[in-house]
Amino acid sequence: MSPWIFVAPARVPVPRPTTCAFVGPDQTTLAITTARVGLNTLALSEAPPSGRVLLLDPPHPLFRRLTDASVTGE
């Protein structure tokens, strides 16, 4: 289980984000896969990261670290 939770929607610079997962030895990096299939030349020129894996590392405004109290509700 990742020690981080989302606190805001993730906005990414691509029209087709596909999925996301926490990765890395401590599951603290958010990997977001993206698609470029079906995008025309204009769309690809406006969103060059399409088709790549985007990585967000905390601390980042989208994440908040879980604490024992936030997990147990205490």
C-alpha positions, 0 to 999 in steps of 0.5 A, a space after each residue: 500500500 502506498 503511503 500517499 493518497 490523492 487529494 485533488 484530481 490529477 490533470 495531465 498534459 495529454 488528451 488520453 491518460 489511460 491508467 495510473 499506479 503507484 510504483 517504485 520500491 516504496 510505492 511513492 511515485 505515481 506512474 500515469 500511462 498515456 495513449 497516442 493511438 488515434 490522435 492526429 498530427 495536430 493533437 500530437 503536436 499540442 500534447 507531445 507526452 502522449 504515448 509516454 509514461 508520466 511520473 509524479 513524485 511526492 511531495 506534490 500538491 496532488 498527494 497527502 501522506 497517510 498517517 496511522 491516524 488517517 488509516 485507522 480513523 483515530 
